[in-house]
Amino acid sequence: MMGEIDNTEEKKVEITVKTIGPSPPSRLNVPACIKVHDLRKLIAHNGHLPVEHLKLVLRGNVLIDNKFGDDVYAQLKDGDSLVVAVKPKPPVRDGFEDDEDDDDLKFQLPQSTSWWKRRLFFYLHDKLKLPDILVMAIFSLSLKAWAGIILWFVMAPVAHRWDLGPLFILGTGFCIILFNLGKRHHGDLSAYSIFNEDFRELPGTLNADRLDRDLRAGQF
């Protein structure tokens, strides 16, 4: 029904568009092979429907615009029935619509993402139906971070077997701190004056000398 194929000689077919609701069915002439995204826009234009809220169902399958980052094509035949459903808008809260905010919270892969990450995203998000926040957490970690997590789970039973569990946990904590210290650029000051040249302090630092000066100047 759907496949990622090249555009060849266009052949027109007539399909029946059935919109859920009071609208009567209509007939539409479309190419036999058409991008789902283009088909969605065509139906939205003809029926004066919001394209972003349309769901298309062909032969019992919901049509999706892209898969693994590539456009999906729908292969249509004469007499096919296409069911169109319009998703209801969420209720308005505090006088503002939340559509744009909800779209911003959805995790989306950038266009430059490699093919294996796209396949993994499709499996986790569409097949396993994992929440967006969990998928975002998985893809935000680098390969080195995942290697460290796998190594930790491999070494944990070994540490337990040798009764080194507490030391293993403490070492994990120190490693997390050390690997997340970051690097200072040239000229940046540390919040701790002991690490700065000539023990320079950050402006506004409150210490005993500052309190003594303020007391002598009568500012308290």
C-alpha positions in Angstrom: 0.0 0.0 0.0 2.7 2.4 1.0 6.3 2.4 -0.2 9.2 4.7 -0.8 9.4 4.6 -4.6 10.4 7.0 -7.3 8.0 9.2 -9.2 7.3 7.5 -12.5 4.6 8.2 -15.1 1.6 9.7 -13.3 -1.6 7.8 -13.6 -4.8 9.4 -12.3 -7.3 7.4 -10.3 -10.6 8.3 -8.7 -11.0 7.7 -5.0 -13.8 8.3 -2.6 -13.1 10.6 0.4 -15.3 10.0 3.4 -14.9 12.6 6.1 -16.1 11.6 9.5 -19.0 13.8 10.4 -22.0 15.3 8.6 -20.1 16.0 5.3 -21.2 13.7 2.4 -18.6 11.6 0.6 -16.8 13.2 -2.3 -14.8 11.9 -5.2 -11.3 13.1 -6.0 -9.0 12.5 -8.9 -5.4 12.0 -7.7 -2.2 10.4 -9.0 -2.0 6.7 -8.3 1.3 7.2 -6.6 1.4 10.3 -4.3 3.2 11.5 -1.3 1.1 11.2 1.8 2.0 14.7 2.8 0.8 16.0 -0.6 -2.4 14.0 -0.4 -3.1 15.4 3.0 -2.7 19.0 1.8 -4.9 18.3 -1.3 -7.7 16.9 0.8 -7.4 19.8 3.3 -7.5 22.3 0.5 -10.6 20.7 -1.2 -12.5 20.2 2.1 -11.3 23.5 3.8 -10.0 21.4 6.7 -7.0 22.1 8.9 -4.1 20.1 7.4 -2.3 19.8 10.8 -5.3 18.0 12.4 -6.1 15.5 9.6 -5.8 11.7 10.0 -6.0 9.7 6.8 -7.0 6.0 6.9 -6.6 3.8 3.8 -7.6 0.1 3.8 -7.5 0.1 7.6 -4.1 1.7 7.9 -3.3 5.2 9.2 -1.1 7.0 6.6 2.0 8.7 7.9 3.9 11.5 6.2 7.4 10.1 6.7 9.3 7.1 7.9 12.9 7.1 9.0 13.0 10.7 7.8 12.0 9.8 4.2 8.7 10.7 2.5 6.1 7.9 2.4 4.1 7.3 -0.8 0.6 6.0 -0.9 -0.4 3.7 -3.9 -4.0 4.3 -4.7 -6.4 2.4 -7.0 -9.6 3.3 -8.7 -12.5 3.1 -6.3 -10.4 3.2 -3.1 -12.1 4.8 -0.1 -10.1 7.2 2.0 -11.4 7.9 5.5 -10.6 11.4 6.8 -10.8 12.2 10.5 -10.3 15.7 12.0 -8.6 15.6 15.4 -10.4 17.9 17.8 -8.5 20.8 19.1 -7.6 20.7 22.9 -9.7 23.0 25.1 -8.6 26.6 25.5 -7.1 27.3 28.9 -6.6 30.9 30.3 -7.6 32.3 26.9 -4.7 30.7 25.0 -4.5 27.7 22.8 -1.9 25.0 23.7 -1.3 23.6 20.2 2.0 25.3 19.6 3.2 24.6 23.1 2.4 20.9 22.8 4.2 20.7 19.5 7.3 22.4 21.0 7.4 19.7 23.7 7.4 16.9 21.2 10.8 15.4 20.5 11.8 15.6 16.8 15.0 14.4 15.2 17.0 16.9 13.2 17.3 16.4 9.4 21.0 15.5 9.6 20.4 12.5 11.9 21.9 9.3 10.7 19.7 6.5 9.3 20.3 4.1 12.3 19.2 6.7 14.8 16.0 7.3 12.7 15.2 3.6 12.7 15.9 3.5 16.5 13.7 6.5 17.0 10.9 5.0 14.9 11.1 1.7 16.9 11.1 3.4 20.3 8.5 6.1 19.6 6.1 4.5 17.2 6.4 0.8 17.9 7.1 0.7 21.7 5.1 4.0 22.2 7.6 5.4 24.7 6.9 8.9 26.0 8.6 11.8 24.3 10.4 12.8 27.5 12.0 9.3 27.8 13.0 9.2 24.1 14.5 12.7 24.5 16.6 11.4 27.5 17.8 8.4 25.5 18.9 10.4 22.5 20.4 13.2 24.5 23.2 10.8 25.8 26.3 10.4 23.7 27.8 7.0 22.7 30.5 7.5 25.4 27.8 8.0 28.0 26.0 4.9 26.9 29.3 2.9 26.9 29.9 4.1 30.5 26.4 3.1 31.6 26.8 -0.4 30.1 30.2 -0.7 31.7 28.7 0.3 35.1 26.1 -2.4 34.9 28.7 -5.0 33.9 31.0 -4.1 36.8 28.3 -3.7 39.4 27.8 -7.5 39.9 31.6 -8.0 40.1 31.9 -5.3 42.8 29.0 -7.0 44.7 30.7 -10.4 44.5 33.9 -9.0 46.0 32.0 -7.1 48.7 33.1 -3.7 47.2 29.6 -2.4 46.7 30.0 0.8 48.9 33.3 1.6 47.3 31.9 1.1 43.9 29.0 3.5 44.6 31.4 6.1 46.1 33.7 5.8 43.1 30.7 6.2 40.8 29.8 9.5 42.6 33.3 10.9 42.3 33.5 9.9 38.6 30.3 11.7 37.9 31.5 14.8 39.7 34.9 14.8 37.9 33.5 14.2 34.4 31.0 17.1 34.8 33.4 19.7 36.1 33.8 21.2 32.7 36.7 23.4 31.5 37.2 27.1 32.2 38.3 29.4 29.3 41.3 31.6 29.6 40.5 34.6 31.8 37.4 33.0 33.5 37.4 33.2 37.3 36.4 30.4 39.6 33.8 30.9 42.3 36.5 29.8 44.7 39.2 32.4 45.0 41.8 29.8 46.0 41.8 28.5 42.4 42.3 32.0 40.9 45.5 33.8 40.3 46.5 36.1 43.2 43.4 34.7 45.0 41.1 37.1 43.1 37.5 37.0 44.2 34.4 37.4 42.2 32.7 40.8 42.4 30.1 40.8 45.2 31.7 38.0 47.1 30.6 38.1 50.8 33.3 37.1 53.2 34.8 38.1 56.6 36.9 41.0 55.1 33.9 42.4 53.4 31.8 42.3 56.6 34.6 43.9 58.5 34.9 46.8 56.0 31.1 47.3 56.0 31.0 47.4 59.8 33.9 49.9 60.0 32.2 52.1 57.3 29.0 52.1 59.3 26.9 50.4 56.6 25.3 48.1 59.2 
